[in-house]
Amino acid sequence: MSKEYNEWYWKLYRWFKWDAKYFPKRFITGVKNLWKWFPIIWKDRDYDHDYIFNILKFKLEQQAKQFIKSGYTESAEREAELMMTCVRLIDKIQDEYYFEEMYHYEKLTSEIVNQYMAKHDKAKRLLFKILNDKIETWWY
């Protein structure tokens, strides 16, 4: 692109020609997103992995709702199910579900502890495997 087309008046012209008509809708969507995300961001802290999981879980829930609502693709329902599977896995990881099961035993042995730690690690691996394999296809 020549230097002339990088001048401010050409940038302004291109903005009016291509982007200005979408500005009101994008602005309203941005305000709605601020309102929707405010409680999540307000509770966010920088010192624990649990907060990362909260943000990821909220995003996956919202995206799953949008997939079901829009139904743009044939596989939208299946993709939403996968997203909600990730949400359930995050819940189990955050709640340390498998460790709670472990305390139902009267006598804890290292074998039992290792078994439940392996289940917890397997849930994390499955979560991140699904995300690794599918996250780039979750758009419409």
C-alpha positions as CSV (number, residue, x, y, z in Angstrom):
1,M,0.0,0.0,0.0
2,S,1.4,3.4,-0.9
3,K,2.2,6.0,1.7
4,E,-0.7,8.1,0.5
5,Y,-3.3,5.5,1.6
6,N,-1.9,5.5,5.1
7,E,-2.7,9.2,5.6
8,W,-5.3,10.0,8.2
9,Y,-8.0,11.1,5.7
10,W,-7.8,7.7,3.8
11,K,-8.1,5.9,7.1
12,L,-11.1,8.0,8.1
13,Y,-12.7,7.4,4.7
14,R,-12.2,3.6,4.9
15,W,-13.6,3.6,8.5
16,F,-16.7,5.4,7.3
17,K,-17.1,3.2,4.3
18,W,-16.6,-0.2,5.9
19,D,-16.9,0.0,9.7
20,A,-19.0,3.0,10.8
21,K,-22.3,1.2,10.0
22,Y,-21.4,-1.6,12.5
23,F,-20.3,0.8,15.3
24,P,-23.7,1.1,17.1
25,K,-24.2,-2.7,17.3
26,R,-20.6,-3.3,18.4
27,F,-20.8,-0.6,21.0
28,I,-24.0,-2.1,22.5
29,T,-22.5,-5.6,22.4
30,G,-19.4,-4.2,24.2
31,V,-21.5,-2.7,26.9
32,K,-23.5,-5.9,27.3
33,N,-20.3,-7.8,27.6
34,L,-19.0,-5.4,30.3
35,W,-22.2,-6.0,32.3
36,K,-22.1,-9.7,31.8
37,W,-18.4,-10.1,32.7
38,F,-18.3,-7.6,35.6
39,P,-19.1,-10.1,38.4
40,I,-16.4,-12.6,37.1
41,I,-13.7,-9.9,36.8
42,W,-14.6,-8.3,40.1
43,K,-13.9,-11.6,41.9
44,D,-10.8,-12.3,39.9
45,R,-7.4,-12.4,41.7
46,D,-4.0,-13.0,40.4
47,Y,-2.7,-15.6,42.8
48,D,-4.6,-18.8,42.3
49,H,-5.3,-21.2,39.4
50,D,-8.9,-21.4,40.6
51,Y,-9.6,-17.9,39.2
52,I,-8.3,-18.9,35.8
53,F,-10.7,-21.9,35.8
54,N,-13.6,-19.5,36.8
55,I,-12.9,-17.3,33.8
56,L,-12.5,-20.3,31.4
57,K,-15.7,-21.9,32.8
58,F,-17.7,-18.8,32.4
59,K,-16.5,-18.3,28.8
60,L,-17.3,-21.9,27.9
61,E,-20.8,-21.7,29.4
62,Q,-21.5,-18.5,27.4
63,Q,-20.2,-19.9,24.2
64,A,-22.2,-23.1,24.6
65,K,-25.3,-21.0,25.1
66,Q,-24.6,-19.1,22.0
67,F,-23.9,-22.2,19.9
68,I,-27.3,-23.7,21.0
69,K,-29.1,-20.4,20.4
70,S,-27.6,-19.8,17.0
71,G,-27.4,-23.3,15.6
72,Y,-25.4,-22.1,12.7
73,T,-23.6,-25.4,12.1
74,E,-24.9,-28.9,12.0
75,S,-22.5,-29.9,14.8
76,A,-23.4,-26.9,17.0
77,E,-25.3,-29.0,19.6
78,R,-22.4,-31.5,19.8
79,E,-19.9,-28.7,20.2
80,A,-22.0,-27.2,23.0
81,E,-22.1,-30.6,24.7
82,L,-18.3,-30.8,24.5
83,M,-18.0,-27.3,26.0
84,M,-20.4,-28.2,28.8
85,T,-18.3,-31.4,29.4
86,C,-15.3,-29.1,29.9
87,V,-17.3,-27.0,32.3
88,R,-18.2,-30.2,34.3
89,L,-14.5,-31.2,34.3
90,I,-13.5,-27.8,35.6
91,D,-16.1,-28.1,38.4
92,K,-14.7,-31.5,39.4
93,I,-11.1,-30.1,39.3
94,Q,-12.0,-27.0,41.3
95,D,-14.1,-28.9,43.9
96,E,-11.4,-31.6,44.2
97,Y,-14.2,-34.1,43.6
98,Y,-12.0,-37.1,43.6
99,F,-10.2,-36.2,46.8
100,E,-13.6,-35.9,48.6
101,E,-14.4,-39.4,47.5
102,M,-11.2,-40.6,49.0
103,Y,-12.2,-39.5,52.5
104,H,-15.0,-42.0,52.6
105,Y,-12.5,-44.7,53.3
106,E,-11.9,-45.5,57.0
107,K,-8.3,-46.3,56.4
108,L,-6.3,-44.3,53.8
109,T,-3.4,-46.0,52.2
110,S,-0.9,-44.5,49.9
111,E,-2.4,-46.8,47.1
112,I,-5.9,-45.2,47.6
113,V,-4.4,-41.7,47.6
114,N,-2.4,-42.4,44.5
115,Q,-5.5,-43.8,42.8
116,Y,-7.6,-40.7,43.5
117,M,-4.7,-38.4,42.5
118,A,-4.5,-40.2,39.2
119,K,-8.2,-39.7,38.7
120,H,-7.8,-35.9,39.4
121,D,-4.9,-35.7,37.0
122,K,-6.8,-37.7,34.4
123,A,-9.7,-35.1,34.6
124,K,-7.2,-32.3,34.0
125,R,-5.6,-34.1,31.1
126,L,-9.0,-34.8,29.5
127,L,-10.0,-31.1,29.9
128,F,-6.9,-29.8,28.3
129,K,-7.0,-32.5,25.6
130,I,-10.5,-31.5,24.6
131,L,-9.5,-27.8,24.6
132,N,-6.4,-28.6,22.6
133,D,-8.3,-30.6,20.0
134,K,-11.4,-28.5,19.7
135,I,-10.9,-24.9,20.8
136,E,-10.0,-23.7,17.3
137,T,-13.2,-25.1,15.8
138,W,-15.5,-23.4,18.3
139,W,-16.5,-20.5,16.2
140,Y,-19.3,-20.0,13.7
